[in-house]
Amino acid sequence: MSYASCIPVMIVMTVLMVQVNVGMAQGCNPLQLMPCLSFIMSNIAPAADSQCCSVLHDQTSCLCSYVKNPGYGPYLRMPGATTVAKACSITIPDPSTCT
């Protein structure tokens, strides 16, 4: 395979990688965090094997977009969110460090 014939393959691979990343972003659904809401609001740590921790781990890549969102960010800045994050061994990102 010559270098010139590799270029179209590289372009197709790049397009596919972009589509995969967009698909991952579309998987962000803040409603999936509902099992954590009562823990956040009451500032009570869930069990590490709880549904709350499971969905938090599944949604970790989405936390920057949630924390920057004016509708969801205030909940993630509550003291209860820190309690939940520690119990679930995750870090809620600082909005200023999110890109």
N, C-alpha and C positions, 0 to 999 in steps of 0.2 A: 504494500500500500504506500503510495507516494505521499509526500507532505501535502500537496494540493488536494488530494482526496481525503485527507484527515480533517481539513478545515470544516467541511459541511458536517462531519460527525461531531466535531467539537461544538459547533453551533447548536446542533440538535440536543446534545447533552446539556449545554448551558440552559437552553429553553426548558428542558425537562426539570433541571434542578430548581429553576425559578418557580415552575409550576408546583413542585413539591413544597417549597417554602411557603407559597401563597396558600396552598392547601392546609398547611400546618397552622397558619394564622387564622384561617377560617374555622379551625377546630376550637378556637377560643370561645367559650360560652360561659359567661359569668354566672348564669343560672345553675351551672353544675356545682357551684360553690355553696349552694343553699344548705347542704348538710353542716356547714361551718357557721352559719349565721347565728344560731342560738349560742354557740360557744363564744363567738366574737362579742356578741351583745352582752353576755353575762360574765365575760372575762374568766371563763373556765377552760382549762386545758382538756382537750379530747384525748382519748387513748391513742397511742401511736398507730395501732392497727384499725382505727375507726374509718368509717366511710369518709369523714371530713378529711383526714390526712391522705387518704387514697386519692380523692379528687384534687386536693392541693398539689400532690406530686404530679398528677396527670396534667395539671394546668400551670405548672411552674413557668413554662416558657411564655405564658400569657400574662404573668403578673405585672410586667412593666406597663403593658397597655391598660390593665385594670387600674393600677395605682395612678396613672396619669389621667384617667377618665374622671370628670367631675362628678359623675353619678356613683361611681364605685370607690374611688380613691379615699373619700372620707372614712369609709368602713375599714379600709386596709390600714388606715393611720390610727385607728382606735387602739387603746391599750390591749383590748381583748384579742385583736389581730396579732399582736406581738406574742401574746401568751399561746395562741393557737400555733403560730409559726414555730415557736420554740418546741412545743410538744410534738409537732410533726417533722421536726428537723429540716425546716426550710428557712429561707431568708426572704422576707418581703423587701423588694428593692426600693431604694430611695428614688423618687421620681426624677430628681436632678441628675441621676446617673444613668437613667434609661435613655436609649436612643430611639 
